[in-house]
Amino acid sequence: MTTTVIEIERKYDVDEDALLPDLVGLPDVAQVDPQETLALSATYYDTAELDLIRVGITLRRRTGGDDAGWHLKLPVGTDRHELQVPLEGSAEAPPLELTAIIRGVVRERPLVRVGAVETSRVSVLLRAVDGRVLAEVCDDRVTARRITAGPSEAETWREWEVEFNGEPDGMVDELERRLLAAGARPSARRAKLSRILPMTAPTAIGATAAKAKKATVAEVLAPYLATQVAEMTRLDPLVRADVPDAVHSMRVAGRRVRAVLGTYRDVFDRKRTGPLRVEVKWLVDELGRPRDLEVLRDRLEVLLAGNALSVGSVIEAEHGVAHRAAVEAMMSPRYFALVDSLRALAEEPPWSARAGKPARKQLRTALLEDFRRLERATEEARRGTDVHERASRLHDVRKAAKRIRYSVEAVVPVFGADARRLAGTLAELQDVLGGHHDTAVARLELLRLAEHYPDLALSAALPDLDAATVADEHAYERTVSRLFRPKSRRWLR
């Protein structure tokens, strides 16, 4: 069985003669509980090319302590999303539950042992009044050696590590003050393995963003595309692991790629980018159902209050099915062919002859065309004759707003504040219409669920949804009025 943990920790380098400071009297800490000394042993796995380490992922087999087992750690912002699988006998092959999550990174390359770390740990638990563990402060003496690429000498060092149980609270600042006063130095390393196999965060492939007003089309668009492709690569294992918001973020990155290839289609070889846009849309659509259920779950938790538990279990089950279907699509040859095509796009975009021309004129013309498409969509929305038609046409407005918003964001380096302001207003429009769409979907789902749970009086939430729709309509009209003021688009002409 796989266990999920959000790892929130801070590491500090310390000298051999440093003394762990007194931790009594920290804010919110009622008890300081010393633990027995532990001997921890970890073997790390990666490909021979170190594909995991290069994107900040670690996979290890640990013995000793109360969390012995297989640990897969995925970087999420400044924290790490950790998945744990218990050890089964003496098996040293990584479990399928974890290797499936990193399949998009390692592909068919075998996993081998790349490093070994031995740790002697002395720790104390910081507890709240109710006995709950707030944090564990560890004093680690570490010996590590590289296994891959031939033998290496062992390296030894000492470090202090603070592992928080949940979001850090009031004790954090005072705890760090005491550690620093005792000689600790904040460490730039996330993992012990980085001492022997330096870990680097994923970086975008492609040119450096051009800020000069005389930049060419290629100089402006290449770094934006490379950044979005790198983001999709980073999110791949997080989507497979069902990390919150990962599906949404990957869909956004994919849409940004499609928007640039669509809006600025004349600066690319369309015979190559046209099929790629189709494949990116396929992936975005495959991820759509689990994302819709995530939004629905959050919405109904607020609306249904006490009834949310029963209904929530149904939505969770449906979400599980939808997520498994999305991951299955991401295990297909079609998906891996798309990944390869995206990487090729980032490394060497298929430009047309226009890509070498000045960006300001070429890109402004394309943006103005998209802006007019958005205007036409808003005019069509005003002609909606009933609730369902109105909702459908507003959804079309939202799609048009997304495309031009992402296309405008891509050219902020060359158009500056004007583009940034327009992108901000388009983001507001997108958010308003996103709420409107989510409300319409929630209403339909609520009526469907009411048939399965007649005793829960789910229809009682309908007035709240209707009120939300009215509020979204008013917000939409205000945002559209501001968006189409002459000064908002003057720079496009």
Secondary structure, DSSP 8 states (H G I E B T S, - for coil): --EEEEEEEEEEE--TT------TT-TT--EEEE---EEEEEEEEE-TT-HHHHTT-EEEEEESSTT-EEEEEEEETTEEEEEEE---TT--S--HHHHTTTHHHHTT---EEEEEEEEEEEEEEEE-TTS-EEEEEEEEEEEEEE-SSS----EEEEEEEEEESSS--TTHHHHHHHHHHTT-EE-S-SSGGGGTS--------S-----STT-BHHHHHHHHHHHHHHHHHHHHHHHHTT-TTHHHHHHHHHHHHHHHHHHTGGGB-HHHHHHHHHHHHHHHHHTHHHHHHHHHHHHHHHHHGGGHHHHHHHHHHHHHHHHHHHHHHTTSHHHHHHHHHHHHHHHS--B-GGGGSBHHHHHHHHHHHHHHHHHHHHHHHHT--SHHHHHHHHHHHHHHHHHHHHHHHHTHHHHTHHHHHHHHHHHHHHHHHHHHHHHHHHHHHHHHHHHH-GGG-GGGGHHHHHHHHHHHHHHHHHHHHHHTSHHHHGGG-
